[in-house]
Amino acid sequence: MAVQNNSDFEIVGKLDMRIESNRGSLGDVVSAEHRRDFCLLSASSGFVGLIVYSSYTMIPYMLESNHCLYFNSTDFAAKKCQVPVSMLKEISIIATSELLMLPIFAVMNEVLGRLKTLKLLSALLLVSSFLLVFCLKRAVFVSCLYIQRGATQSLLLTLLIYTPECFPTHIRGVGCGLTMVFLFLGGLISSTMVYPVGVLHGFSHLAVALTLAAGSTLVAVCFLTNETRGTDLP
């Protein structure tokens, strides 16, 4: 550098350079140091993925009490099954839950920290899913769906923020990638569960399954102990 700048000053000291070739592996992620956090985050992501995709695909069915089998076109035409305008309005209202709740919990994420926000969202998700099991008034029912969808989406995004902060640099890509596998696995399970459980056997059965998933998520996040807000990445 001194030569390039035509400088006469003497360079004192030395520069150590090291090339990091360890890109991380599955063995590093499930090592004794990171195994606990990895298992808890994977379980949480899987359950949240199940609830996210279930709530998205099940809302029209849950709102329409006298739904027809949309998979049977003959039955659809014979009964003149049409989606009422009131139901479309309720679906639109529920969809706005993300616009309202995401900014609120984004601020709470920075004020309260990652762990407290995860616990609060999991508890809110558990209560809203549990209330869907019972036959409630229409307004309460729609309110529970509103809170459930907003809380689920906020919980998912908080997990996406928190997960990379839990793994050191050399295994961050592997750790986050593996937890995302469980997220999509939960979505895959929900896609095969919504119709046979929710439509054929009643919506309360699906609500019970979502309540169990929400309760499991709350238990998992309660065992997480590494608060990463305001700390440097490992």
C-alpha positions as protocol buffer text, in pm:
chain_id: "A"
residue {
  index: 1
  type: MET
  ca { x: 0 y: 0 z: 0 }
}
residue {
  index: 2
  type: ALA
  ca { x: 289 y: 236 z: 87 }
}
residue {
  index: 3
  type: VAL
  ca { x: 458 y: 160 z: -244 }
}
residue {
  index: 4
  type: GLN
  ca { x: 141 y: 224 z: -442 }
}
residue {
  index: 5
  type: ASN
  ca { x: 96 y: 562 z: -271 }
}
residue {
  index: 6
  type: ASN
  ca { x: 465 y: 656 z: -313 }
}
residue {
  index: 7
  type: SER
  ca { x: 494 y: 691 z: 63 }
}
residue {
  index: 8
  type: ASP
  ca { x: 822 y: 685 z: 252 }
}
residue {
  index: 9
  type: PHE
  ca { x: 683 y: 594 z: 595 }
}
residue {
  index: 10
  type: GLU
  ca { x: 781 y: 266 z: 748 }
}
residue {
  index: 11
  type: ILE
  ca { x: 509 y: 6 z: 799 }
}
residue {
  index: 12
  type: VAL
  ca { x: 509 y: -126 z: 1154 }
}
residue {
  index: 13
  type: GLY
  ca { x: 333 y: -445 z: 1253 }
}
residue {
  index: 14
  type: LYS
  ca { x: 188 y: -726 z: 1049 }
}
residue {
  index: 15
  type: LEU
  ca { x: -139 y: -819 z: 885 }
}
residue {
  index: 16
  type: ASP
  ca { x: -283 y: -1163 z: 950 }
}
residue {
  index: 17
  type: MET
  ca { x: -513 y: -1302 z: 684 }
}
residue {
  index: 18
  type: ARG
  ca { x: -722 y: -1614 z: 722 }
}
residue {
  index: 19
  type: ILE
  ca { x: -951 y: -1779 z: 471 }
}
residue {
  index: 20
  type: GLU
  ca { x: -1252 y: -1950 z: 628 }
}
residue {
  index: 21
  type: SER
  ca { x: -1323 y: -2269 z: 437 }
}
residue {
  index: 22
  type: ASN
  ca { x: -1569 y: -2424 z: 680 }
}
residue {
  index: 23
  type: ARG
  ca { x: -1910 y: -2372 z: 519 }
}
residue {
  index: 24
  type: GLY
  ca { x: -2096 y: -2569 z: 784 }
}
residue {
  index: 25
  type: SER
  ca { x: -2268 y: -2906 z: 766 }
}
residue {
  index: 26
  type: LEU
  ca { x: -2557 y: -3095 z: 915 }
}
residue {
  index: 27
  type: GLY
  ca { x: -2323 y: -3234 z: 1180 }
}
residue {
  index: 28
  type: ASP
  ca { x: -2233 y: -2882 z: 1292 }
}
residue {
  index: 29
  type: VAL
  ca { x: -2599 y: -2779 z: 1319 }
}
residue {
  index: 30
  type: VAL
  ca { x: -2695 y: -3080 z: 1532 }
}
residue {
  index: 31
  type: SER
  ca { x: -2383 y: -3061 z: 1747 }
}
residue {
  index: 32
  type: ALA
  ca { x: -2422 y: -3043 z: 2124 }
}
residue {
  index: 33
  type: GLU
  ca { x: -2384 y: -2665 z: 2117 }
}
residue {
  index: 34
  type: HIS
  ca { x: -2664 y: -2594 z: 1869 }
}
residue {
  index: 35
  type: ARG
  ca { x: -2883 y: -2905 z: 1880 }
}
residue {
  index: 36
  type: ARG
  ca { x: -3132 y: -2771 z: 2133 }
}
residue {
  index: 37
  type: ASP
  ca { x: -3201 y: -2442 z: 1954 }
}
residue {
  index: 38
  type: PHE
  ca { x: -3217 y: -2616 z: 1618 }
}
residue {
  index: 39
  type: CYS
  ca { x: -3477 y: -2870 z: 1735 }
}
residue {
  index: 40
  type: LEU
  ca { x: -3692 y: -2604 z: 1903 }
}
residue {
  index: 41
  type: LEU
  ca { x: -3679 y: -2368 z: 1605 }
}
residue {
  index: 42
  type: SER
  ca { x: -3753 y: -2651 z: 1361 }
}
residue {
  index: 43
  type: ALA
  ca { x: -4052 y: -2765 z: 1564 }
}
residue {
  index: 44
  type: SER
  ca { x: -4183 y: -2409 z: 1596 }
}
residue {
  index: 45
  type: SER
  ca { x: -4142 y: -2346 z: 1222 }
}
residue {
  index: 46
  type: GLY
  ca { x: -4320 y: -2670 z: 1135 }
}
residue {
  index: 47
  type: PHE
  ca { x: -4621 y: -2597 z: 1356 }
}
residue {
  index: 48
  type: VAL
  ca { x: -4641 y: -2235 z: 1240 }
}
residue {
  index: 49
  type: GLY
  ca { x: -4625 y: -2347 z: 877 }
}
residue {
  index: 50
  type: LEU
  ca { x: -4914 y: -2584 z: 940 }
}
residue {
  index: 51
  type: ILE
  ca { x: -5126 y: -2309 z: 1096 }
}
residue {
  index: 52
  type: VAL
  ca { x: -5037 y: -2048 z: 832 }
}
residue {
  index: 53
  type: TYR
  ca { x: -5139 y: -2259 z: 535 }
}
residue {
  index: 54
  type: SER
  ca { x: -5442 y: -2404 z: 713 }
}
residue {
  index: 55
  type: SER
  ca { x: -5577 y: -2063 z: 810 }
}
residue {
  index: 56
  type: TYR
  ca { x: -5529 y: -1933 z: 456 }
}
residue {
  index: 57
  type: THR
  ca { x: -5704 y: -2222 z: 283 }
}
residue {
  index: 58
  type: MET
  ca { x: -5971 y: -2285 z: 546 }
}
residue {
  index: 59
  type: ILE
  ca { x: -6113 y: -1935 z: 595 }
}
residue {
  index: 60
  type: PRO
  ca { x: -6370 y: -1957 z: 310 }
}
residue {
  index: 61
  type: TYR
  ca { x: -6493 y: -2294 z: 437 }
}
residue {
  index: 62
  type: MET
  ca { x: -6514 y: -2182 z: 797 }
}
residue {
  index: 63
  type: LEU
  ca { x: -6708 y: -1869 z: 708 }
}
residue {
  index: 64
  type: GLU
  ca { x: -6957 y: -2047 z: 485 }
}
residue {
  index: 65
  type: SER
  ca { x: -7162 y: -2270 z: 718 }
}
residue {
  index: 66
  type: ASN
  ca { x: -7371 y: -2419 z: 436 }
}
residue {
  index: 67
  type: HIS
  ca { x: -7089 y: -2473 z: 190 }
}
residue {
  index: 68
  type: CYS
  ca { x: -7115 y: -2709 z: -107 }
}
residue {
  index: 69
  type: LEU
  ca { x: -6852 y: -2951 z: -225 }
}
residue {
  index: 70
  type: TYR
  ca { x: -6667 y: -2731 z: -468 }
}
residue {
  index: 71
  type: PHE
  ca { x: -6476 y: -3030 z: -592 }
}
residue {
  index: 72
  type: ASN
  ca { x: -6797 y: -3170 z: -747 }
}
residue {
  index: 73
  type: SER
  ca { x: -6898 y: -2946 z: -1037 }
}
residue {
  index: 74
  type: THR
  ca { x: -7232 y: -3124 z: -1085 }
}
residue {
  index: 75
  type: ASP
  ca { x: -7329 y: -3069 z: -723 }
}
residue {
  index: 76
  type: PHE
  ca { x: -7208 y: -2712 z: -747 }
}
residue {
  index: 77
  type: ALA
  ca { x: -7432 y: -2637 z: -1046 }
}
residue {
  index: 78
  type: ALA
  ca { x: -7733 y: -2825 z: -909 }
}
residue {
  index: 79
  type: LYS
  ca { x: -7739 y: -2645 z: -575 }
}
residue {
  index: 80
  type: LYS
  ca { x: -7636 y: -2313 z: -725 }
}
residue {
  index: 81
  type: CYS
  ca { x: -7364 y: -2275 z: -467 }
}
residue {
  index: 82
  type: GLN
  ca { x: -7252 y: -1917 z: -486 }
}
residue {
  index: 83
  type: VAL
  ca { x: -7024 y: -1737 z: -247 }
}
residue {
  index: 84
  type: PRO
  ca { x: -7233 y: -1468 z: -72 }
}
residue {
  index: 85
  type: VAL
  ca { x: -7117 y: -1108 z: -81 }
}
residue {
  index: 86
  type: SER
  ca { x: -7113 y: -1090 z: 300 }
}
residue {
  index: 87
  type: MET
  ca { x: -6862 y: -1374 z: 311 }
}
residue {
  index: 88
  type: LEU
  ca { x: -6636 y: -1199 z: 60 }
}
residue {
  index: 89
  type: LYS
  ca { x: -6644 y: -889 z: 279 }
}
residue {
  index: 90
  type: GLU
  ca { x: -6548 y: -1092 z: 586 }
}
residue {
  index: 91
  type: ILE
  ca { x: -6261 y: -1256 z: 400 }
}
residue {
  index: 92
  type: SER
  ca { x: -6137 y: -913 z: 291 }
}
residue {
  index: 93
  type: ILE
  ca { x: -6155 y: -788 z: 650 }
}
residue {
  index: 94
  type: ILE
  ca { x: -5960 y: -1087 z: 780 }
}
residue {
  index: 95
  type: ALA
  ca { x: -5696 y: -1034 z: 511 }
}
residue {
  index: 96
  type: THR
  ca { x: -5628 y: -686 z: 649 }
}
residue {
  index: 97
  type: SER
  ca { x: -5515 y: -838 z: 981 }
}
residue {
  index: 98
  type: GLU
  ca { x: -5162 y: -858 z: 847 }
}
residue {
  index: 99
  type: LEU
  ca { x: -5158 y: -488 z: 760 }
}
residue {
  index: 100
  type: LEU
  ca { x: -5255 y: -399 z: 1117 }
}
residue {
  index: 101
  type: MET
  ca { x: -5075 y: -657 z: 1329 }
}
residue {
  index: 102
  type: LEU
  ca { x: -4743 y: -687 z: 1147 }
}
residue {
  index: 103
  type: PRO
  ca { x: -4630 y: -326 z: 1215 }
}
residue {
  index: 104
  type: ILE
  ca { x: -4744 y: -352 z: 1578 }
}
residue {
  index: 105
  type: PHE
  ca { x: -4545 y: -665 z: 1649 }
}
residue {
  index: 106
  type: ALA
  ca { x: -4250 y: -538 z: 1444 }
}
residue {
  index: 107
  type: VAL
  ca { x: -4222 y: -251 z: 1694 }
}
residue {
  index: 108
  type: MET
  ca { x: -4273 y: -488 z: 1989 }
}
residue {
  index: 109
  type: ASN
  ca { x: -4001 y: -709 z: 1846 }
}
residue {
  index: 110
  type: GLU
  ca { x: -3752 y: -426 z: 1889 }
}
residue {
  index: 111
  type: VAL
  ca { x: -3888 y: -299 z: 2219 }
}
residue {
  index: 112
  type: LEU
  ca { x: -3957 y: -624 z: 2409 }
}
residue {
  index: 113
  type: GLY
  ca { x: -3709 y: -849 z: 2232 }
}
residue {
  index: 114
  type: ARG
  ca { x: -3742 y: -1161 z: 2020 }
}
residue {
  index: 115
  type: LEU
  ca { x: -3830 y: -1413 z: 2292 }
}
residue {
  index: 116
  type: LYS
  ca { x: -4103 y: -1211 z: 2462 }
}
residue {
  index: 117
  type: THR
  ca { x: -4261 y: -1132 z: 2126 }
}
residue {
  index: 118
  type: LEU
  ca { x: -4254 y: -1499 z: 2026 }
}
residue {
  index: 119
  type: LYS
  ca { x: -4418 y: -1602 z: 2352 }
}
residue {
  index: 120
  type: LEU
  ca { x: -4683 y: -1331 z: 2330 }
}
residue {
  index: 121
  type: LEU
  ca { x: -4772 y: -1420 z: 1971 }
}
residue {
  index: 122
  type: SER
  ca { x: -4782 y: -1792 z: 2049 }
}
residue {
  index: 123
  type: ALA
  ca { x: -5016 y: -1733 z: 2344 }
}
residue {
  index: 124
  type: LEU
  ca { x: -5240 y: -1509 z: 2130 }
}
residue {
  index: 125
  type: LEU
  ca { x: -5245 y: -1773 z: 1859 }
}
residue {
  index: 126
  type: LEU
  ca { x: -5334 y: -2045 z: 2109 }
}
residue {
  index: 127
  type: VAL
  ca { x: -5627 y: -1850 z: 2255 }
}
residue {
  index: 128
  type: SER
  ca { x: -5772 y: -1754 z: 1915 }
}
residue {
  index: 129
  type: SER
  ca { x: -5740 y: -2110 z: 1783 }
}
residue {
  index: 130
  type: PHE
  ca { x: -5896 y: -2254 z: 2099 }
}
residue {
  index: 131
  type: LEU
  ca { x: -6200 y: -2027 z: 2073 }
}
residue {
  index: 132
  type: LEU
  ca { x: -6263 y: -2147 z: 1717 }
}
residue {
  index: 133
  type: VAL
  ca { x: -6340 y: -2493 z: 1855 }
}
residue {
  index: 134
  type: PHE
  ca { x: -6667 y: -2369 z: 2003 }
}
residue {
  index: 135
  type: CYS
  ca { x: -6978 y: -2242 z: 1829 }
}
residue {
  index: 136
  type: LEU
  ca { x: -6951 y: -1870 z: 1887 }
}
residue {
  index: 137
  type: LYS
  ca { x: -7142 y: -1576 z: 1754 }
}
residue {
  index: 138
  type: ARG
  ca { x: -7055 y: -1466 z: 1404 }
}
residue {
  index: 139
  type: ALA
  ca { x: -6877 y: -1148 z: 1513 }
}
residue {
  index: 140
  type: VAL
  ca { x: -6665 y: -1333 z: 1770 }
}
residue {
  index: 141
  type: PHE
  ca { x: -6591 y: -1609 z: 1520 }
}
residue {
  index: 142
  type: VAL
  ca { x: -6467 y: -1366 z: 1256 }
}
residue {
  index: 143
  type: SER
  ca { x: -6266 y: -1179 z: 1521 }
}
residue {
  index: 144
  type: CYS
  ca { x: -6091 y: -1502 z: 1622 }
}
residue {
  index: 145
  type: LEU
  ca { x: -6007 y: -1574 z: 1258 }
}
residue {
  index: 146
  type: TYR
  ca { x: -5877 y: -1216 z: 1226 }
}
residue {
  index: 147
  type: ILE
  ca { x: -5649 y: -1249 z: 1529 }
}
residue {
  index: 148
  type: GLN
  ca { x: -5537 y: -1599 z: 1434 }
}
residue {
  index: 149
  type: ARG
  ca { x: -5427 y: -1501 z: 1086 }
}
residue {
  index: 150
  type: GLY
  ca { x: -5249 y: -1184 z: 1196 }
}
residue {
  index: 151
  type: ALA
  ca { x: -5078 y: -1355 z: 1490 }
}
residue {
  index: 152
  type: THR
  ca { x: -4968 y: -1648 z: 1274 }
}
residue {
  index: 153
  type: GLN
  ca { x: -4815 y: -1425 z: 1009 }
}
residue {
  index: 154
  type: SER
  ca { x: -4644 y: -1208 z: 1272 }
}
residue {
  index: 155
  type: LEU
  ca { x: -4511 y: -1519 z: 1449 }
}
residue {
  index: 156
  type: LEU
  ca { x: -4373 y: -1653 z: 1122 }
}
residue {
  index: 157
  type: LEU
  ca { x: -4190 y: -1331 z: 1040 }
}
residue {
  index: 158
  type: THR
  ca { x: -4051 y: -1306 z: 1394 }
}
residue {
  index: 159
  type: LEU
  ca { x: -3915 y: -1659 z: 1360 }
}
residue {
  index: 160
  type: LEU
  ca { x: -3757 y: -1563 z: 1027 }
}
residue {
  index: 161
  type: ILE
  ca { x: -3581 y: -1276 z: 1205 }
}
residue {
  index: 162
  type: TYR
  ca { x: -3480 y: -1473 z: 1512 }
}
residue {
  index: 163
  type: THR
  ca { x: -3356 y: -1794 z: 1348 }
}
residue {
  index: 164
  type: PRO
  ca { x: -3055 y: -1649 z: 1159 }
}
residue {
  index: 165
  type: GLU
  ca { x: -2947 y: -1468 z: 1475 }
}
residue {
  index: 166
  type: CYS
  ca { x: -2921 y: -1795 z: 1668 }
}
residue {
  index: 167
  type: PHE
  ca { x: -2663 y: -1964 z: 1446 }
}
residue {
  index: 168
  type: PRO
  ca { x: -2299 y: -1859 z: 1402 }
}
residue {
  index: 169
  type: THR
  ca { x: -2186 y: -1741 z: 1061 }
}
residue {
  index: 170
  type: HIS
  ca { x: -2037 y: -2064 z: 931 }
}
residue {
  index: 171
  type: ILE
  ca { x: -2358 y: -2266 z: 984 }
}
residue {
  index: 172
  type: ARG
  ca { x: -2618 y: -1991 z: 947 }
}
residue {
  index: 173
  type: GLY
  ca { x: -2711 y: -2088 z: 593 }
}
residue {
  index: 174
  type: VAL
  ca { x: -2741 y: -2457 z: 675 }
}
residue {
  index: 175
  type: GLY
  ca { x: -2933 y: -2398 z: 998 }
}
residue {
  index: 176
  type: CYS
  ca { x: -3182 y: -2156 z: 841 }
}
residue {
  index: 177
  type: GLY
  ca { x: -3227 y: -2379 z: 538 }
}
residue {
  index: 178
  type: LEU
  ca { x: -3307 y: -2684 z: 750 }
}
residue {
  index: 179
  type: THR
  ca { x: -3558 y: -2497 z: 964 }
}
residue {
  index: 180
  type: MET
  ca { x: -3728 y: -2375 z: 646 }
}
residue {
  index: 181
  type: VAL
  ca { x: -3765 y: -2739 z: 541 }
}
residue {
  index: 182
  type: PHE
  ca { x: -3980 y: -2797 z: 849 }
}
residue {
  index: 183
  type: LEU
  ca { x: -4180 y: -2483 z: 770 }
}
residue {
  index: 184
  type: PHE
  ca { x: -4272 y: -2610 z: 423 }
}
residue {
  index: 185
  type: LEU
  ca { x: -4326 y: -2959 z: 561 }
}
residue {
  index: 186
  type: GLY
  ca { x: -4591 y: -2815 z: 794 }
}
residue {
  index: 187
  type: GLY
  ca { x: -4751 y: -2644 z: 495 }
}
residue {
  index: 188
  type: LEU
  ca { x: -4749 y: -2972 z: 304 }
}
residue {
  index: 189
  type: ILE
  ca { x: -4922 y: -3151 z: 591 }
}
residue {
  index: 190
  type: SER
  ca { x: -5185 y: -2878 z: 616 }
}
residue {
  index: 191
  type: SER
  ca { x: -5265 y: -2902 z: 244 }
}
residue {
  index: 192
  type: THR
  ca { x: -5352 y: -3270 z: 286 }
}
residue {
  index: 193
  type: MET
  ca { x: -5534 y: -3214 z: 616 }
}
residue {
  index: 194
  type: VAL
  ca { x: -5767 y: -2921 z: 547 }
}
residue {
  index: 195
  type: TYR
  ca { x: -6022 y: -3092 z: 327 }
}
residue {
  index: 196
  type: PRO
  ca { x: -6051 y: -3437 z: 490 }
}
residue {
  index: 197
  type: VAL
  ca { x: -6044 y: -3303 z: 847 }
}
residue {
  index: 198
  type: GLY
  ca { x: -6208 y: -2963 z: 819 }
}
residue {
  index: 199
  type: VAL
  ca { x: -6467 y: -3015 z: 548 }
}
residue {
  index: 200
  type: LEU
  ca { x: -6563 y: -3380 z: 586 }
}
residue {
  index: 201
  type: HIS
  ca { x: -6548 y: -3410 z: 966 }
}
residue {
  index: 202
  type: GLY
  ca { x: -6639 y: -3060 z: 1079 }
}
residue {
  index: 203
  type: PHE
  ca { x: -6453 y: -2738 z: 1136 }
}
residue {
  index: 204
  type: SER
  ca { x: -6419 y: -2798 z: 1508 }
}
residue {
  index: 205
  type: HIS
  ca { x: -6190 y: -3095 z: 1436 }
}
residue {
  index: 206
  type: LEU
  ca { x: -5956 y: -2874 z: 1236 }
}
residue {
  index: 207
  type: ALA
  ca { x: -5971 y: -2607 z: 1508 }
}
residue {
  index: 208
  type: VAL
  ca { x: -5865 y: -2870 z: 1761 }
}
residue {
  index: 209
  type: ALA
  ca { x: -5567 y: -2965 z: 1542 }
}
residue {
  index: 210
  type: LEU
  ca { x: -5467 y: -2600 z: 1505 }
}
residue {
  index: 211
  type: THR
  ca { x: -5503 y: -2549 z: 1881 }
}
residue {
  index: 212
  type: LEU
  ca { x: -5269 y: -2841 z: 1948 }
}
residue {
  index: 213
  type: ALA
  ca { x: -5020 y: -2699 z: 1699 }
}
residue {
  index: 214
  type: ALA
  ca { x: -5041 y: -2354 z: 1860 }
}
residue {
  index: 215
  type: GLY
  ca { x: -4994 y: -2504 z: 2207 }
}
residue {
  index: 216
  type: SER
  ca { x: -4691 y: -2699 z: 2087 }
}
residue {
  index: 217
  type: THR
  ca { x: -4545 y: -2381 z: 1939 }
}
residue {
  index: 218
  type: LEU
  ca { x: -4590 y: -2200 z: 2270 }
}
residue {
  index: 219
  type: VAL
  ca { x: -4415 y: -2481 z: 2458 }
}
residue {
  index: 220
  type: ALA
  ca { x: -4126 y: -2480 z: 2210 }
}
residue {
  index: 221
  type: VAL
  ca { x: -4065 y: -2103 z: 2224 }
}
residue {
  index: 222
  type: CYS
  ca { x: -4083 y: -2107 z: 2604 }
}
residue {
  index: 223
  type: PHE
  ca { x: -3776 y: -2332 z: 2606 }
}
residue {
  index: 224
  type: LEU
  ca { x: -3576 y: -2091 z: 2390 }
}
residue {
  index: 225
  type: THR
  ca { x: -3335 y: -1893 z: 2608 }
}
residue {
  index: 226
  type: ASN
  ca { x: -3107 y: -1705 z: 2367 }
}
residue {
  index: 227
  type: GLU
  ca { x: -3225 y: -1344 z: 2340 }
}
residue {
  index: 228
  type: THR
  ca { x: -3054 y: -1187 z: 2037 }
}
residue {
  index: 229
  type: ARG
  ca { x: -3193 y: -832 z: 2039 }
}
residue {
  index: 230
  type: GLY
  ca { x: -2914 y: -577 z: 2063 }
}
residue {
  index: 231
  type: THR
  ca { x: -2636 y: -838 z: 2044 }
}
residue {
  index: 232
  type: ASP
  ca { x: -2376 y: -896 z: 1775 }
}
residue {
  index: 233
  type: LEU
  ca { x: -2419 y: -1190 z: 1543 }
}
residue {
  index: 234
  type: PRO
  ca { x: -2209 y: -1490 z: 1651 }
}
